[in-house]
Each structure stands twice: as C-alpha cells, then as structure tokens.
Amino acid sequence: MEIISSRSNSKVRSARALRQRKQRIFSGSFLVEGIHLVGSAVESGAQIEMIFYAPDLLKSQYAQDLIGEAISSDVPCYPTTAEVFASMASKEHPQGILAVVHQSGEQISDLNPKSFSWGVACVSPQDPGNLGTILRTIDAVGASGLIILDGGVDPYHPTAVRASMGAIFRHPVVSASFTEFAQWVAEYSYQVYGTSAAAGIDYQQITQFERPVILLLGDERQGLTSEQAEICQELVRLPMHGQVTSLNLAVAAGVMLYDMLDKLDRS
C-alpha cells in the first residue's frame, strides 16, 4: 500500500479532527495512541474503524503483528510518513501506531445488577487524567464500570484514554443526568455510598458492603449536593490529619475502592 505523505489527506484530516471533543461527539469515534493501548483495543474486541502506522517509527514486532492481525480482520490500515503521523498524534514522541475506535454507545438503561454489580459514579468530573485513573483502578479491583453524572470531562479525551491503561475498552463508561441515575438506582435497589468531608462516619467504620453497590463521588469543588446525598445509604469521610481538606478525586476513589474490595460481600 502506498504510504500517505500528505497531511491534507482526507483520512488523516478526519483522524486529526478527533483530537477535538466536538468531533468525537459528532462522529462517535475516538483516537487511541500507542502500542499498548492499540493492542488493548484489538484484544478487547473493540470496534476499530482504521489504523494508521508510520513504518519509520514502528520498531516493535508486537505492533507489526497487531497490524497484520488487523489487516486479516479487514480493518483498514494506512502507512504514513513520520511527519504525517506526528500531525495526528497528541504525544510528543509517538510510537508510530494509532487507531480510530468506535465509542461503545452504552446507556445507563443498558446496565443492571447482573452486568454492573459494583461501580463508581462521578458528578461532573473535570480532569481527564483523574477520570482515566479511576477507570484503571476500577479495573484493578474488579469493579464493573463508571457512570459520569451531569456532564464534565469527555471520557474519550486522549489523556483519559491513556490514563485508563486500556480499562476503557474493558468496562462500560456511561453518561447520565443525576435524575436518570437516581431513578436507575431506585429501580434496581442499588446501595449508594457517598463521600463527604462533612460526613459523620469514617469510611473505616463501615464493616461490609453488599452488591449491587455504587460509590458516589461528588463535584470536585463543591462535593455532593443535598439532593445527591439523599439517595445515599451512607455518607462517609476520609480522615484528614494534615492541613489539606480533601484528596485528589482519583486518590479518594482508589482508597474507597480498595476498602470496598476488602469488605465486599463476595457472594
């Protein structure tokens, strides 16, 4: 196949446009960069629309095998010059392979306690790195997935995808309004535990969690509103022994998720 050498190539331009949120929303696709992440996408069975690779940059035999596997599965694969590839990549030193992947399109109505027995819900998260890190921790503890409430950062932002370390391909990530979420947890009798600096109970005082269960994390600046707190079976706090008044969202999620793993009803 002829190597693409023009940055104005229509396929290259469409891929480059996916660096912008509005185009990801419009197209329902997103960019996946790097050998590990493209490999995770392929291995997960994600719907890959096309792959771009730069032969001059790609030295990994594993990556070359990925391209061969994609071609045999009828996924369009396009070789480019290093310069053209760099125009699509967001990383400063790209590894030479990226994929355009279709978003899963799952909705909260698609989830239920059988497929989603233990998850995290975040209210209007703002930092893509935090969001991706929470997804990575969800994968690490064996939880089900992530619900994003009332807007916030795009989970398909390149930084979020990278920080997830491939977890975004293995776990559902859905967006919903808080009203939809409240109706959903009531319908399926989810237990909801929220975090709040003003809570009267230390998280370590909870002795057991039972499925189906959701960890609810409030807005990073304002925390949970009174309406959001009302749907929680319990509000818990993470004790602060120094001068800071709160933890980074992803760190707080990590502390809570590992505590839940230790105390979760395994039946």
N, C-alpha and C positions, 0 to 999 in steps of 0.2 A: 504494500500500500504506500502511496506517495506521502511523504512527510509534509505536514501542514507548516508552512513557513511564513504565513501572513497573520498578523494579529487581528486583521479585519475579517478573517474567515467567519462565516455566519455561525458555525457551531462553536467556535472559540468565543465569539461575542456573547452567545446565549449562555454559555457556561460562566463567563466572567460576570455577567449580569447577576448571577445567583449570589454574589457577594453582598447584594443589597436585599434587605428584608422584603421590600415591596415586590420584587421579582420572585422571591421564594414563595410568597403568598400567592401570587398570580399563577405561577407555574405548578405549584405543588411539589417542587423538587428542591434539592439542596446539594451543596458541594461536600465531598469527602476527600480529604487530602492525606497523603502519606501511605506508606506500605502497610503498616499495622492496621490502620482504620479501613483502608480499602479491602484488606484481607478479611477483617471482621465483617464488613458488609457482604462480601461474597459468601463467607462461611455461614452467615445467618440466614441466607436466602432472601435478603432484601432485594427489592425490585431495582436493579441497576439499569439506567437508561443508556449510558455510554461511559467509556473510559478513555481518558487522554493519558499519554505517556511520552516522555522525552528519552529516546534511546541513549543520548549522550549523558544523561544524568542517572539513568537507571542501571545500577550495577548488581542489584540483588537478584539471585536466582529465584528466590521465592516470589518476588514481584513479577519476574518474567513468566513464571509458572502460572501466576494469577491471570496474567493477560492471555496466556494460552487457554486456560480453563474458561475464561470469559468468551473468547472467540468461539470455542467449541460449543458454548451455550447460546450462540447467536447474539451476544452483546456486542454492539458496535465499539470497536477500539481504534483510536486515531493516534498515530505517532505525530509528534510535533518537534520543532526545534526547541532548544533550551530557552531561547528568548521568548518564544510564543507561550511556552509552558509557564514561565515566570509571570507572564501577564495575567494568567488565570489564578495562580496560586496566591494565597494570603501570607504564607510563611516566607521568611526572608531567604532561607536556604532550602528550597523544595527538594523532595526526594525523587521527583520525576514521575509520579503517578497520582492521578486524581480521578474520582468518579462522580458522575451526576446520578443521584439516587432519588427515587420517588418517596415522598413522605408517606407514612403509614395511613394517615387519614382516619385513625380510630377516634371515636367519640366516647364521652363518659357513659352514654347509654349502651355501649358495647361491653362495658365492664360489669362483672358481678363477682360475688364471693368465691366462686369456683375458679375463675381465672385471675382474680385480683383480690387475694385474701389479706394482703398486708401492703399498704402503700403509704406514700407521702403526698401531702397536698401543700402547695406553697402559694401564699397570697401575693400576687403582683411582684414576683422576684425581678430584680433589676440587673444583676450581674451574670453574664453568660458563663463565666468561669465557675461561679458558685453553683449554677444550675447543673452544669456538666459534672461537677464534682459530686453533687448529691446523687445524680444518676449512677455514677461509678460506685458510690457507697451502697446504694440500693442493690446493685448487682453483687457487691461483695458480701452482703449479709443474707442474700437470697430473698429479698423482698420482691414485690410484684411489679411496681412501676410508680410513675409520677403523674400527679394532676396539678396543672397550673391554673390558678383561680384569678379571675378578674384582670386578665391581661398581664403585662410585664414583658420580660425579655423573650425573644424568639428562641425556642429550644433547638432550632436548626441553625442558629448563628454559628459560624465556623469555630469560634472559641468554645462554645458549649459542646459542639460535636467532638472537638479534640479532647476537652477535659473529661468527657464521658468515657474515654478509652474503649469505645466500641459498645458500651452498655446501651446506647441509644438504639442500637439495632436489635437488642435482645429483650427490651422491656417497653411496654406501652407508655407513651407520653401523650396525654390528652389535655386539652384546654376546655374550661367551662366557666360559667359565671358562678358566683357563690350561691345564688339561688338554686341553680341546677344541681350543684354539689350537695346542698342541704337536703334537697328532695331525694337525691340518689342515696345518701347515707341512711335516710329515714326508711326508704323503700326496702333496703337490704339489711337493715338493722346493724350497720357498722358501729363499732365503738370508736369514738374520736377522742384523741388525747392532744390537747393544745399546749404550746409552750408560752409562758408569760413571765416576765420579770416580777409581776405583782402577784403571782400565784402563791397560795398558802402552803403548798406541798412541794417538797424537794423531790425531784424525779426519782431519787434512790428509795423513797418511801413506797413507791408502787412495787408490789410483790409479784404481780403476774399480769400479763396481757393475754387476751383471748382473741382469736380470729373470729370474724373479719375485723380488722382494725386499721385505722388511719392515723398517722402522725400529722397534725396540722401546724404549719409554721406560718406566723403572721407576717405582715408587711415589715420589711427590714428596718424602716424608720419608725413606724407607729405601732407595730405589733398587731395583735388581734383586736378587732372592734368588739363592742359588747354583743353585737348580733352574732359575730363569728364565735365568740366564747360560749354563747348559749347552747350551741349544738355539741359542745364537748362534754364527755362523761367526766373528764377531769382536766384541770389546768395544772401544769407542773412547771417548776422553775429550775434552772441550772444555777447552782450557787456561785456567787462571785466573791472571791476572797481578796481581790486586789482593788485597784482604783477604777477599772473598767466596769461598765454597767451591763454589757452584753457581749456575746460571742459572734463571730462571723457566722453567717447563716449556714454555710456548708459544714463548719465545725460543730455547730449546735446540732445539726441533723445527724452528723456522724456519732456524736455522743449518745443521742437518743436512740438511734437505730441499733447500735451495738448493745445498749441496755435492753431494748425490746427483744433483741435476738436471745439474750440470756434469760429473759423472763417469759418468753412467749410460750403459750400452750402449743405443744408440738403435734397434737392430735389432728 
